[in-house]
Amino acid sequence: MITVISCASSANLGPGYDSASLALNAFHEILDAEVSQDEMTMPVAVTGKEGSRLKGTPQEVVAEAILNDFDSKEHINLISRGNIPWGSGLGSSGACSVATVLALNELLDLRLRRESMIKYASLGEKSVTGTAHLDNVIASLVGGLVLIEALDPPKWHKVPIHSDLKLAVVNIRIEMAEKTKKCRAVVPEQVKIGSAVANARNLAMLILGLKTYDPELIKAGMNDAIVEQARSSIYPFYLKLKENLLAHGALGVALSGAGPSVLCVLGEDQPMENIRIATQEVLGFNRIPFDVIESGVCGGAIIAR
């Protein structure tokens, strides 16, 4: 048996819709994998940490695609022991998909190129969200802050962020069926040129601010003129929460992926308690459950024997 550990991720960062994502070490998918020695009716069996059988998961989709493409007759047992909140906007499906690819690549000695790993992992994303987007997948696989240049073949760039910056995740615990599909559906297909220019300007400022620890650039850049405005109808608390977090000292605030969780960038001296107070003032008033978790930047998926 082998164990693969892959990390959560926060996509978009405000202006970087489907083009920027940051790997987070606050949450992980932990996947145990082995070639089954028992007779199995299905080629892949996925179970949760409580021992319950999981069906229709990204792990199952990815593993079955790999077995089919390589005409493998092996049967695979997968046990998911991760702690990434599902449906939270923290890249749970991407992390699960990446862990599965690495597990089968190791178990079956496939020697997949990184581009092929991303292709298979994107199938798991598509099974959950309806779209084979790569931002969460690539961040979970390679770690750090990634910028997506192209989808087919996948091309990306890793950008270092200043080591003195801190991150906080406001994990908002609300349930919504097919949340990601709904959140992608409200994104406008056409936008005004002014909004497109604003987002391009914001993303450039944000990346430079994260690299150089420039609070003004981070605050100015971590804003979205297109997607977050469209999604404010789904999360009516968000704009007020963002305003309050910034008022309590956060350098930048954005929906994490499709939400509902929120990513905050903080200065090195920013007390985490201020983020909890700011969140409580908005979400607590509306009786919305949440947790505030400090995070660092994850270095990418690993195989831990």
Stockholm file with secondary structure:
# STOCKHOLM 1.0

chainA/1-305         MITVISCASSANLGPGYDSASLALNAFHEILDAEVSQDEMTMPVAVTGKEGSRLKGTPQEVVAEAILNDFDSKEHINLISRGNIPWGSGLGSSGACSVATVLALNELLDLRLRRESMIKYASLGEKSVTGTAHLDNVIASLVGGLVLIEALDPPKWHKVPIHSDLKLAVVNIRIEMAEKTKKCRAVVPEQVKIGSAVANARNLAMLILGLKTYDPELIKAGMNDAIVEQARSSIYPFYLKLKENLLAHGALGVALSGAGPSVLCVLGEDQPMENIRIATQEVLGFNRIPFDVIESGVCGGAIIAR
#=GR chainA/1-305 SS CEEEEEEEEEEETTTEEEEEEEEEEEEEEEEEEEECCSCCSSSEEEEETTSCEECSCHHHHHHHHHHHHTTCCCCEEEEECCCCCTTSSSCHHHHHHHHHHHHHHHHTTCCCCHHHHHHHHHHHHHHHHSSCCCHHHHHHHHCSEEEEEEETTEEEEEECCCTTCEEEEEEECCCCTTHHHHHHHTSCSSCCHHHHHHHHHHHHHHHHHHHHTCHHHHHHHSCCSSHHHHHTTTCTTHHHHHHHHHHTTCSEEEECTTSSSEEEEECTTCCHHHHHHHHIIIIITTTCCEEEEEECBCCCCEEEC
#=GC SS_cons         CEEEEEEEEEEETTTEEEEEEEEEEEEEEEEEEEECCSCCSSSEEEEETTSCEECSCHHHHHHHHHHHHTTCCCCEEEEECCCCCTTSSSCHHHHHHHHHHHHHHHHTTCCCCHHHHHHHHHHHHHHHHSSCCCHHHHHHHHCSEEEEEEETTEEEEEECCCTTCEEEEEEECCCCTTHHHHHHHTSCSSCCHHHHHHHHHHHHHHHHHHHHTCHHHHHHHSCCSSHHHHHTTTCTTHHHHHHHHHHTTCSEEEECTTSSSEEEEECTTCCHHHHHHHHIIIIITTTCCEEEEEECBCCCCEEEC
//
